[in-house]
């Protein structure tokens, strides 16, 4: 079984488009969580939605006063998303930028773990802090959604959102003692190029299922019923198999539920699956041994994480 080595990537992003008016005395460092895909995703009555699944795996953004011009182009597309969000914020609020932004993240890219959302969220939060300003969570979500579809991990708790507009549809406290073994089925998926019309067709065709699983998830999150959360998340992942199938899903679900897991969720527009289980070291070890024995190198284990509440914080 392949084990994923947590990695770090860094970049420096000065903004040279607006005359500087700010000088940072001390660096400001903020962090935002990634996700293990989603607990649910779908469309109801023309409204796209997801229920996010934040985990304790973070992107860190550090800002300092810009000293030199230029952009590290090793990951130009990633830089563009951050710069676009920050520039839009500055434009909307009449602010001048003189910021060097460094990103340090352990979240794998292209896997459906909200790596870009976490990077943008941490960076924008740090820039807001540098001006001693704040955005409402709703305004924050709307701004980020103009750049790309967003898991809205800046909302505290577990959030039910329209990921295309940033509209908050519901929010709940993160459940206690729910952990997730994240495994990668291989490859990468670009969230922006994801075939949404195909997904919408499946969701519309299965509207009663989508409505039922969302209602079940709402009640289970409200009650902190982790067994029911696992069941609803699994049902949403099963539906996702009609849109973006993961060859290992059926066997992983059968194996891990037989060993005592609560279910399997997925990145609906990504490559990862999450084995949900009640926090227990012996159960974790049993699940990991079972996955290794059955799948070997066909699945990469990215790690074992806690499902946490979202939100930005000082790093």
Secondary structure in CASP SS format (residue, H / E / C, confidence):
PFRMAT SS
TARGET T0000
AUTHOR 0000-0000-0000
METHOD secondary structure of the structure
MODEL  1
X C 1.00
X E 1.00
X E 1.00
X C 1.00
X C 1.00
X C 1.00
X C 1.00
X C 1.00
X E 1.00
X C 1.00
X C 1.00
X E 1.00
X E 1.00
X E 1.00
X C 1.00
X C 1.00
X C 1.00
X C 1.00
X C 1.00
X C 1.00
X C 1.00
X C 1.00
X C 1.00
X C 1.00
X C 1.00
X C 1.00
X C 1.00
X E 1.00
X E 1.00
X E 1.00
X E 1.00
X E 1.00
X E 1.00
X E 1.00
X E 1.00
X E 1.00
X E 1.00
X E 1.00
X E 1.00
X E 1.00
X E 1.00
X E 1.00
X E 1.00
X E 1.00
X C 1.00
X C 1.00
X E 1.00
X E 1.00
X E 1.00
X E 1.00
X E 1.00
X E 1.00
X E 1.00
X E 1.00
X E 1.00
X E 1.00
X E 1.00
X E 1.00
X E 1.00
X E 1.00
X E 1.00
X E 1.00
X E 1.00
X E 1.00
X E 1.00
X C 1.00
X C 1.00
X C 1.00
X C 1.00
X C 1.00
X E 1.00
X C 1.00
X H 1.00
X H 1.00
X H 1.00
X H 1.00
X H 1.00
X H 1.00
X H 1.00
X H 1.00
X H 1.00
X H 1.00
X H 1.00
X H 1.00
X H 1.00
X H 1.00
X H 1.00
X H 1.00
X H 1.00
X H 1.00
X H 1.00
X H 1.00
X H 1.00
X C 1.00
X C 1.00
X C 1.00
X C 1.00
X C 1.00
X E 1.00
X E 1.00
X E 1.00
X E 1.00
X E 1.00
X E 1.00
X E 1.00
X C 1.00
X C 1.00
X C 1.00
X C 1.00
X C 1.00
X C 1.00
X C 1.00
X C 1.00
X C 1.00
X H 1.00
X H 1.00
X H 1.00
X H 1.00
X H 1.00
X H 1.00
X H 1.00
X H 1.00
X H 1.00
X H 1.00
X H 1.00
X H 1.00
X H 1.00
X H 1.00
X H 1.00
X H 1.00
X C 1.00
X C 1.00
X C 1.00
X C 1.00
X C 1.00
X C 1.00
X H 1.00
X H 1.00
X H 1.00
X H 1.00
X H 1.00
X H 1.00
X H 1.00
X H 1.00
X H 1.00
X H 1.00
X H 1.00
X C 1.00
X C 1.00
X C 1.00
X C 1.00
X C 1.00
X C 1.00
X C 1.00
X C 1.00
X C 1.00
X E 1.00
X E 1.00
X E 1.00
X E 1.00
X E 1.00
X C 1.00
X C 1.00
X C 1.00
X C 1.00
X C 1.00
X C 1.00
X E 1.00
X E 1.00
X E 1.00
X E 1.00
X E 1.00
X C 1.00
X C 1.00
X C 1.00
X C 1.00
X C 1.00
X E 1.00
X E 1.00
X E 1.00
X E 1.00
X E 1.00
X E 1.00
X E 1.00
X C 1.00
X C 1.00
X C 1.00
X C 1.00
X C 1.00
X C 1.00
X C 1.00
X C 1.00
X C 1.00
X C 1.00
X C 1.00
X H 1.00
X H 1.00
X H 1.00
X H 1.00
X H 1.00
X H 1.00
X H 1.00
X H 1.00
X H 1.00
X H 1.00
X C 1.00
X H 1.00
X H 1.00
X H 1.00
X H 1.00
X H 1.00
X H 1.00
X H 1.00
X H 1.00
X H 1.00
X H 1.00
X H 1.00
X H 1.00
X H 1.00
X H 1.00
X H 1.00
X H 1.00
X H 1.00
X C 1.00
X C 1.00
X H 1.00
X H 1.00
X H 1.00
X H 1.00
X H 1.00
X H 1.00
X H 1.00
X H 1.00
X H 1.00
X H 1.00
X H 1.00
X H 1.00
X H 1.00
X H 1.00
X H 1.00
X C 1.00
X C 1.00
X C 1.00
X C 1.00
X C 1.00
X C 1.00
X C 1.00
X C 1.00
X H 1.00
X H 1.00
X H 1.00
X H 1.00
X H 1.00
X H 1.00
X H 1.00
X H 1.00
X H 1.00
X H 1.00
X H 1.00
X C 1.00
X C 1.00
X C 1.00
X E 1.00
X E 1.00
X E 1.00
X E 1.00
X C 1.00
X C 1.00
X C 1.00
X C 1.00
X C 1.00
X E 1.00
X E 1.00
X E 1.00
X E 1.00
X E 1.00
X E 1.00
X E 1.00
X C 1.00
X C 1.00
X H 1.00
X H 1.00
X H 1.00
X H 1.00
X H 1.00
X H 1.00
X H 1.00
X H 1.00
X H 1.00
X H 1.00
X H 1.00
X H 1.00
X H 1.00
X H 1.00
X H 1.00
X H 1.00
X H 1.00
X H 1.00
X C 1.00
X E 1.00
X E 1.00
X E 1.00
X E 1.00
X E 1.00
X E 1.00
X E 1.00
X E 1.00
X C 1.00
X C 1.00
X E 1.00
X C 1.00
X C 1.00
X E 1.00
X E 1.00
X C 1.00
END
